[in-house]
Amino acid sequence: MISRQWNVIAPLIIMSLLVSLAPGVYAQETPQQEEAIQVARASWDTGWFQTEVFRLLAEEMGYSMAPAQTMAVDEFYEKAASGEVDFFVNGWFPLHRELIQQPGRSDKIEAVGYEVEKGAIQGYLVDTKSADSLGLESLSQLSDPEIARHFDRDGDGKADLIGCNIGWACHTRINEHLSELNLLETTEQVYGDYNPMARNAIEDLQTGKPLLMYTWTPNWTLGKVTPGSEVQWLHVPVSGREQIDKLEGASRSPITLGFDLNDIRVVANREFLNRYPDLRALFENVRIPLEDIQEQNAAMAGGEGSISDIRQHAREWIDDHRDDLRNPLIDAGVEDPFEHLSRSGNSPLADSGLSIDDQHHFRVVTQQVEPLVMYDDRTYGGFSIEVFDAIAKEIGLDYSIYSVNSIAKMLDDVKRGEADIATSALGITSEREEMLEFSHPYYETGLQIMVPNRGSSISTIPMAILSIIFSKEVMFIFIFFFGVLLISAHIIWFWERKHNDDFPSSYWSGLGVSIWWAAVTVTTVGYGDKTPTGIPGRIFGLIWIFAGYFAFSYFTATVTSTVTLQEIESKIQTAEDLYGHDVATVSNSAAEYYLRGNGIRPSTYNTVSEAAEALVEGSIEAIVYDAPVLQHYASEEGYGDVMVTGQLFQQQSYGFALPKDSELRKEINLGYLKILENGEYQRIRNRWFGNEAR
């Protein structure tokens, strides 16, 4: 009996030993995991692309991945040490070295691999025009009061350097640079909310104003201005920093930027890495070129900024580099790493509520959308901001505001608790209501259409005439008519040259006269100073006269149809008129949901200004977006170039977004009702939109 049992058990034991002794083999048929892997992503959305790359790769290796949780850096390191989060792909070193070396963390957290090695840089940009005219190549030259005044934005005589938010490590480092280079008397760091400050500064550059700002890579700013073209990196002559021999757009070579070059690395819980050695191998071997990250960031800043957009960018990058990713993993002992190709396993994050108990200061996240949210002189304003401020005063709410670049980031910040409230051109939709709470609507509006302003003024008439003359249809008629004219001239000259003195017998002089006869005859229906005398010539002349009727009738009809077609194309006034045209909107907006839901695939942009540039250039034909935003743009920045047309459609209701089950929602609604009753709401509305009916 024992012998029989041993005959069954022994082979199993031997097989188990052989598998356990097989060297270097990480992969299993299905990775053994007790629960979905928790990955953190950076609070800056320019790092979300790398997060999605690693999430998708882990899924393809067969792992179940929870949706990424957005966290501040210190929060991640704390939760990674406690095992609440498994890994993070946005570790910056040496910048984060102190965070990982804190007591209780160094033996529990480990930095693994190098996504980007010594490629993440920080520094100061100056516009090329100013650099060339001033001979400016070093930050230290701002000690010259004349050079400093060139970058004075507020009239105090000092150069205004667009810097960092208070609390960011770079804010402290910039002040150290100004002190070390003795620039405090001539230069000041402009601090506040970095994103709107940088965006406004770059927009000012497009109008010819000088630029002096701090930035880093990868960052959306370098998708807007290009070092070596519009801007240059400034040399910072401080000790103890690395020199860079070759840097595109450097003011000198070699150059010191004043900041350490950083590696971007995966940081993970050490126990997690030991449990899943194939994931360790993944982290150690995947590299993402900085140029690819920068390209994706530019696409995100250009309107492709939704979570689904970023995930699609990551999938496309993986597909383009699959062999480069697979081979190093196989060399490291991971057998057929992507055989599972599983993209399932996403589980929804639990929504977090907001309790107002024991909270005294609230964070409001927003996105610049004029006239609802504006940022000027380091101060937020606009209709939505003023309404919220009036409510906050009514209920005694202490708050601060910061800005992000996309609606997706704004909503995500509220969902995960980084922000308590969101306000902007934020329409209440069923999709958003599923993951967040909304206050009572504080503004009712709708969608509208913006088109190029072709106008009918005297100044636009010559351009309209030229556009018709040089249209493809009319140019074809001219070429065809001239060709027929040449053929007719040759025919009449051949028949008349021997017996008619009106048509010289020599070729070139005779051809010139014949062309004149053909042109006069066809345009004046037979009246001219030269006439054929032979029978063949007269018969041909008669045919040519009748041909003139048809030629000019066709010409007139074609020009008329061309003009009519241009008029029809410019008359996009209703939602029904949008079909078959190149339409654009702002990404992740209610307008985008509406268009896609009605079978219209729009081009998407991050802001109305970016979409309007494409509209004026002619690459799109119309923009659909929230009516007050389009109306404000058409009357201010786009005055004369664009116009809003047609009636409002698809009613929109703006509200303040809060986390699920937020107790603050009741307070916000109460404050809104109070400012309605005391007239403050109507005063704010009238100030921004006039005395329109509510």
C-alpha positions, 0 to 999 in steps of 0.5 A, spaced: 500 500 500 505 504 501 509 502 495 503 504 491 502 511 494 510 512 493 509 510 486 504 516 485 507 521 490 514 520 488 514 523 481 510 529 483 516 531 488 521 530 483 517 535 478 516 540 484 524 540 485 526 540 478 521 546 477 524 550 484 531 548 481 530 551 474 535 557 474 533 564 472 526 563 471 521 568 473 515 567 469 509 563 472 503 560 468 499 565 471 502 570 476 500 568 483 497 574 487 492 575 493 489 582 490 490 587 485 496 591 485 496 598 487 500 603 483 501 610 485 501 616 480 504 623 481 500 629 482 503 632 476 499 629 470 506 630 465 508 623 469 501 619 468 504 617 461 509 613 464 505 610 470 500 607 464 506 604 460 508 600 466 500 598 468 499 596 461 505 592 461 504 589 468 497 587 465 500 584 459 504 579 464 498 577 467 497 581 473 491 584 476 492 592 476 488 597 480 487 603 477 492 608 479 491 613 485 494 620 484 498 622 490 503 627 493 510 625 493 511 624 500 504 621 501 507 615 496 513 614 500 509 614 507 504 609 504 509 605 500 513 604 506 507 601 510 505 597 504 499 600 502 501 602 495 506 597 491 510 602 486 511 609 483 514 610 477 515 618 478 521 617 483 526 623 481 533 622 484 537 625 487 531 630 488 527 624 492 533 621 496 532 624 502 525 622 502 527 615 501 532 615 506 528 617 512 527 613 518 523 607 517 523 607 510 530 606 507 529 598 509 522 598 506 523 602 499 527 601 494 529 605 487 529 600 481 531 601 474 532 608 470 526 610 466 530 616 464 537 616 466 540 623 467 536 626 462 530 630 467 533 637 467 531 644 471 533 651 469 531 658 466 529 660 459 529 666 456 526 668 449 531 668 444 530 675 441 531 678 448 538 674 449 540 676 442 539 683 443 542 684 450 547 679 449 544 675 455 547 668 456 547 667 464 543 668 469 548 673 473 547 678 468 541 680 471 545 684 476 545 689 470 539 694 472 538 695 465 538 688 463 533 687 469 528 692 467 527 689 460 524 683 464 520 688 469 512 686 468 510 690 474 513 696 474 518 696 480 524 696 476 526 689 477 526 683 473 520 678 474 522 671 474 516 666 473 518 661 478 515 656 483 509 655 488 511 656 495 512 649 498 516 646 492 523 645 492 525 649 486 522 655 490 527 655 495 532 653 490 531 659 486 531 664 491 538 661 493 540 662 486 538 669 486 542 670 493 548 666 491 549 671 485 547 677 488 541 678 484 536 680 490 536 688 488 535 687 481 531 680 480 525 677 484 521 670 483 514 671 481 511 665 485 504 663 485 500 658 481 505 655 476 501 653 471 497 659 469 503 663 470 507 659 465 501 659 460 500 667 461 507 668 460 508 664 454 502 667 451 505 674 452 511 671 448 507 670 442 505 677 442 512 680 443 513 681 450 520 678 453 520 671 457 524 669 463 521 663 467 523 657 470 521 650 467 523 643 467 523 636 463 518 633 461 513 639 462 508 641 457 511 648 457 517 645 452 511 643 448 509 650 447 516 653 446 522 650 443 529 651 446 534 653 440 528 657 437 523 661 441 527 660 447 534 659 450 537 655 457 540 660 461 547 659 464 547 659 472 554 660 474 554 656 481 558 651 484 557 644 485 552 643 479 554 638 473 556 641 467 552 639 460 556 639 454 551 638 449 544 641 450 539 643 445 538 651 446 543 652 451 546 659 451 553 656 451 557 650 451 558 647 456 552 650 460 551 649 468 543 650 469 544 650 477 540 644 478 542 637 479 541 632 473 535 627 475 534 620 474 527 618 473 526 611 477 521 606 479 520 606 487 517 600 490 516 596 496 521 592 497 517 586 500 513 587 493 519 586 489 521 580 492 514 577 492 514 578 484 521 578 481 519 578 474 516 585 475 522 587 478 525 585 472 520 589 468 522 595 472 529 594 471 529 594 464 524 598 461 527 605 459 522 611 456 526 616 452 525 623 454 523 625 447 517 620 447 515 623 454 515 630 452 512 628 445 506 625 449 506 631 454 505 636 448 499 631 445 496 632 452 497 639 452 494 640 445 487 637 448 489 629 448 489 630 456 483 625 458 485 618 462 483 614 456 487 619 451 493 618 456 492 610 456 491 610 448 498 614 448 501 608 452 498 602 448 501 605 442 508 606 445 508 599 447 506 597 441 511 601 437 517 598 442 514 591 444 521 587 441 525 592 445 521 591 451 521 583 451 528 582 449 531 584 455 526 581 460 527 574 456 535 575 457 533 577 465 530 570 465 522 572 464 519 567 460 515 569 454 513 576 458 507 578 455 504 571 453 498 573 457 496 580 454 490 581 459 487 588 460 482 586 465 483 586 472 481 594 473 477 595 479 474 601 481 477 605 486 472 607 492 470 614 492 472 618 498 467 623 502 469 629 505 467 631 512 467 638 514 469 636 521 475 639 524 477 642 517 478 649 517 482 650 510 479 648 503 483 647 497 479 649 490 482 646 484 480 650 477 482 651 470 483 657 466 477 658 462 475 666 460 470 669 463 469 664 468 476 663 471 482 668 469 488 669 472 492 676 472 497 679 477 497 672 481 490 673 483 484 669 480 478 672 478 472 671 473 465 669 474 465 662 477 471 665 482 467 671 484 460 667 485 464 662 489 468 667 493 461 670 495 458 663 497 465 662 501 464 669 505 457 667 506 458 661 510 465 662 513 469 658 508 477 659 508 480 656 502 485 657 497 485 656 489 490 652 484 490 651 477 491 645 473 491 644 465 486 639 464 478 637 466 481 630 467 486 632 472 481 637 475 476 632 477 481 627 479 484 631 484 477 632 487 476 625 487 482 623 490 481 628 495 487 632 493 482 638 492 475 639 496 472 643 490 472 644 483 470 650 479 471 652 472 466 651 466 464 645 469 458 642 466 454 637 470 453 631 466 451 624 468 458 621 467 461 626 472 455 625 477 457 618 477 464 619 480 463 626 484 457 630 487 455 637 484 452 643 488 446 646 485 447 649 478 449 656 479 449 658 471 444 655 466 447 656 459 448 652 453 453 650 447 454 655 441 458 655 435 464 659 433 466 660 425 471 664 422 469 672 421 469 672 413 465 679 414 462 683 408 466 689 409 470 693 404 477 690 406 474 683 406 472 684 399 478 684 395 480 678 399 474 674 397 475 676 390 482 673 390 480 667 393 474 666 387 479 667 382 485 663 385 480 657 386 481 650 383 475 651 379 476 657 376 483 656 375 482 650 371 477 654 366 482 659 365 487 654 363 482 650 359 480 656 355 487 659 354 489 652 351 483 652 346 484 659 344 491 657 342 488 651 338 483 656 334 489 661 333 493 656 329 487 653 325 485 660 323 492 662 321 493 656 317 487 657 313 488 664 312 495 666 312 496 665 304 491 669 301 489 674 307 493 680 309 490 680 316 494 674 318 502 674 316 505 668 313 511 668 318 509 663 324 510 668 330 507 674 328 502 670 324 500 667 331 500 673 335 495 676 330 491 669 330 491 669 338 488 676 338 483 675 333 481 668 337 480 672 343 476 678 340 472 674 336 470 669 342 469 675 347 465 680 342 461 675 338 464 676 332 466 684 332 473 685 331 478 689 326 481 682 323 476 678 319 477 671 315 476 671 307 476 664 305 470 659 306 474 655 311 476 660 315 469 664 315 466 657 317 470 656 323 469 663 325 462 662 325 463 656 330 468 660 334 462 665 335 457 660 337 463 657 342 463 663 345 456 663 348 457 656 351 464 658 354 462 664 357 455 661 360 460 655 363 465 660 366 459 665 369 456 658 372 462 656 375 464 662 378 457 663 381 457 656 383 464 657 387 461 663 390 455 660 392 458 654 395 463 659 399 457 662 402 454 655 404 460 653 407 460 659 411 453 658 414 454 653 419 449 656 424 445 650 427 447 643 430 444 640 424 449 644 420 455 641 423 455 634 419 460 633 414 464 639 416 471 639 420 469 641 427 473 642 434 472 643 441 475 642 448 477 635 450 473 632 456 468 637 455 460 637 455 461 639 448 465 633 446 460 628 449 455 631 445 458 631 439 461 624 439 454 622 442 451 625 435 456 621 431 460 627 430 468 626 431 471 633 433 478 635 433 480 636 440 484 642 443 486 643 451 483 651 450 478 655 446 484 659 444 488 653 441 482 651 437 481 658 435 488 659 432 486 652 428 480 655 426 483 662 423 488 658 419 483 654 416 484 647 418 477 646 422 471 650 420 467 651 426 468 650 434 462 648 439 463 649 446 460 653 452 456 659 449 459 664 454 466 662 453 465 663 446 462 669 446 467 672 451 473 670 446 469 673 440 469 679 443 476 680 446 482 676 444 478 673 437 475 680 435 474 681 428 477 674 426 471 669 429 464 670 430 459 666 434 453 664 430 446 661 431 442 660 437 444 656 444 443 648 444 444 642 448 443 646 455 448 646 460 448 647 467 455 649 471 456 647 478 461 646 483 464 639 484 465 635 490 467 628 493 462 623 493 458 624 500 461 631 501 458 634 507 460 641 504 455 640 499 449 642 503 453 648 506 455 650 498 448 650 496 446 654 502 451 659 501 448 659 494 441 660 496 443 666 500 447 670 495 441 669 490 436 672 496 440 678 498 442 680 490 449 679 490 449 673 485 445 678 480 450 683 481 456 679 479 452 676 473 450 683 471 457 685 472 460 679 467 454 678 462 450 684 463 443 685 464 440 679 461 435 675 463 436 670 468 
